[in-house]
Amino acid sequence: MKKNLLKAMCLTMALACMPVPAMAATNSESVSAVETAVESAEPRADVIYYVHTTVNGVKLHRLWNETRGVWVGPWKVCDCK
């Protein structure tokens, strides 16, 4: 009696620990529509920051667009500390 109960408990625990794959019923049209929407959305923001330098004792700064690799605007006198 104890052996049967022990076997039943071990079998129950073994089945409870097994992963069960979940399969959802989908049609191919809805999947392709979702994939197309995901591929078309590309949110990207440019990384822009100030570059500082000193020329003849005057502090200057200029914006640098890291994403495109170009300067944004002219050098300006920097009033930062």
C-alpha positions as semicolon CSV with decimal commas, in nm:
position;residue;x (nm);y (nm);z (nm)
1;M;0,000;0,000;0,000
2;K;0,277;0,245;0,093
3;K;0,475;0,157;-0,219
4;N;0,178;0,229;-0,446
5;L;0,113;0,558;-0,271
6;L;0,480;0,652;-0,297
7;K;0,487;0,565;-0,669
8;A;0,173;0,770;-0,731
9;M;0,318;1,070;-0,550
10;C;0,649;1,046;-0,740
11;L;0,466;1,017;-1,072
12;T;0,248;1,317;-0,988
13;M;0,551;1,527;-0,893
14;A;0,740;1,424;-1,206
15;L;0,447;1,518;-1,431
16;A;0,399;1,849;-1,250
17;C;0,763;1,946;-1,311
18;M;0,759;1,872;-1,684
19;P;0,730;2,178;-1,910
20;V;0,422;2,188;-2,130
21;P;0,459;2,364;-2,465
22;A;0,178;2,609;-2,532
23;M;0,054;2,618;-2,889
24;A;-0,183;2,890;-2,997
25;A;-0,412;2,849;-3,292
26;T;-0,347;3,136;-3,533
27;N;-0,410;3,191;-3,896
28;S;-0,126;3,295;-4,122
29;E;-0,289;3,623;-4,231
30;S;-0,289;3,774;-3,883
31;V;0,071;3,664;-3,820
32;S;0,199;3,825;-4,142
33;A;0,012;4,148;-4,066
34;V;0,174;4,170;-3,724
35;E;0,520;4,097;-3,866
36;T;0,479;4,368;-4,129
37;A;0,376;4,623;-3,868
38;V;0,675;4,537;-3,649
39;E;0,920;4,561;-3,940
40;S;0,794;4,904;-4,050
41;A;0,819;5,066;-3,705
42;E;1,176;5,181;-3,644
43;P;1,188;5,440;-3,366
44;R;1,536;5,588;-3,365
45;A;1,657;5,910;-3,211
46;D;1,982;6,078;-3,306
47;V;2,251;6,092;-3,038
48;I;2,353;6,459;-3,015
49;Y;2,591;6,610;-2,760
50;Y;2,815;6,914;-2,708
51;V;3,186;6,905;-2,784
52;H;3,395;7,163;-2,595
53;T;3,729;7,316;-2,689
54;T;3,941;7,615;-2,598
55;V;4,088;7,845;-2,865
56;N;4,313;8,133;-2,754
57;G;4,174;8,108;-2,400
58;V;3,811;8,125;-2,515
59;K;3,585;7,830;-2,438
60;L;3,377;7,717;-2,736
61;H;3,118;7,445;-2,783
62;R;2,946;7,287;-3,081
63;L;2,682;7,017;-3,123
64;W;2,796;6,682;-3,267
65;N;2,548;6,432;-3,415
66;E;2,702;6,095;-3,326
67;T;2,442;5,898;-3,525
68;R;2,510;6,071;-3,857
69;G;2,868;6,176;-3,790
70;V;2,817;6,545;-3,871
71;W;2,845;6,878;-3,690
72;V;2,520;7,060;-3,606
73;G;2,560;7,436;-3,621
74;P;2,868;7,660;-3,579
75;W;3,111;7,693;-3,290
76;K;2,968;7,924;-3,022
77;V;3,121;8,093;-2,719
78;C;3,049;7,876;-2,419
79;D;2,927;8,048;-2,104
80;C;2,938;7,721;-1,908
81;K;3,159;7,682;-1,603
